[in-house]
Amino acid sequence: MVIVKDFHLRQGDKTSYVSLELEGDLELIQSQNTGRFYATTRRCFIYSTFDEDTAARMVGSEIPGSIVRVPCDVHEYTVPETNEVLQLNFRWDYIPEEISEIKSKKKSIPITLIEYPRS
């Protein structure tokens, strides 16, 4: 499940639009630097056809699905707390529950390894 955390009025090429900020479940991630765990959530933004009043009513709504890491072209991201600039080759995207279930049900072909005695 993801939750609609907030909405934002954005400026497009010709008109403005409302995007929804989605936030996933709590995750515990181990730091590569310190080895300690920290709590975080995945978040992403999606376009909407809502006006601001409708988007405001959607805040707090739960939506079935998840936020997943998707490869993309390299882009810069500035960490707000430290102003550190990172080069990232992924983004976070929302996928509906139905698509998540299909991906997790992909069939695999069992492989049997046969060991031959060495001469």
N, C-alpha and C positions, 0 to 999 in steps of 0.2 A: 504494500500500500504506500502511496505517496499522499502528501497533504498539500493543499494550496496554501502557501505561506504568506504570499503578498501579491500585489499586481503593480505594474509599472506602465506609465504612459511613455511610449517611445515614438521617435520621429523617423518615419520611413522616407523613401525618395520623394514621394508625392504627398502622402498624408501621414497623420499620426495613427497609432494603433495601440492596443492594450496587450501587454504580455503578462502571463501568469508565472510567478515564481513557484516552482515545485520543490518539495524537500522530502527526501527518503527517510528510512528508518535509521536509528542510532547504530553506528558501527564503531568498533574498537580497532584501531590501527596501531601497529608497532612502529615507532620511530626508527629510521635507518641510522640516525646519528647517535641517539642515546639508548636505544633498545627498550625504552619505556613505552607504555601504551597511552594513547589519547583517544578521546571520544570525538566523533565527527559525524556529519551527515552529508550525503550527496545532494546536490541541488542542481537544477537546470531551469531554463526559461523556455516557455512555449508561446507561440502566437495565439491570439484569440480573436474572435469576431465580436467580443463583448464591448459595451460602453463601460465607462468607469463605475457607474452605479451597479451594474450587473456583476462586474469583476469584484467589487467590494463585497457583495453578497456571497461570492464563491470562496472567499478567504475562510480557511478552516475546514473546507470540504475535503473528504478523503476520496481518492481515486484508486481503483485497482490497477496495479502495474508496478513498475520499478524504474529506477534511474540507472542506466548502464554506461560504461565507458566505451566510446566509439572512436576509432582511429580517424585522424583528419590531417590536413596540411599543418606544418609547424607554424605556431603563432606565439606571440608574447603574452604573458600574463603577469601582472604586478600584484604581489601579495599585499593586501591592504594594510595589514598590521606592521609589516617591516619595510615596505616599498621595494622589496627584492623583486627583480625581473627574471622570470623563468621562461624557458623555451619549452612549450608543450606540443606534443603531437597527437593529442586526443582531446575530446570534449565529452561532456555528460549529456545524454539524451534520455527522454522519457520513452518507455515502450509500454503499451497496454498489456494487461495480464494475459490476454489470449495469445499474443505473440510470444511472451515469456514462456508460456506453457508449451507452445509448439517447439521452441528452441530447446527446451529441456527434455523433450520426448524424442529427440533425434535418435534413430536406431544406430547401433554400432555393430560391426561384424566381429564375432569372437575369433581370436587367433590362438591356435595351439602351437606352442613351441616344443619341438622335439629335440632332445639332446642326444647326440651320437657319442658313443665312447671314443675317446682319443686313442690313437694307436701308439 
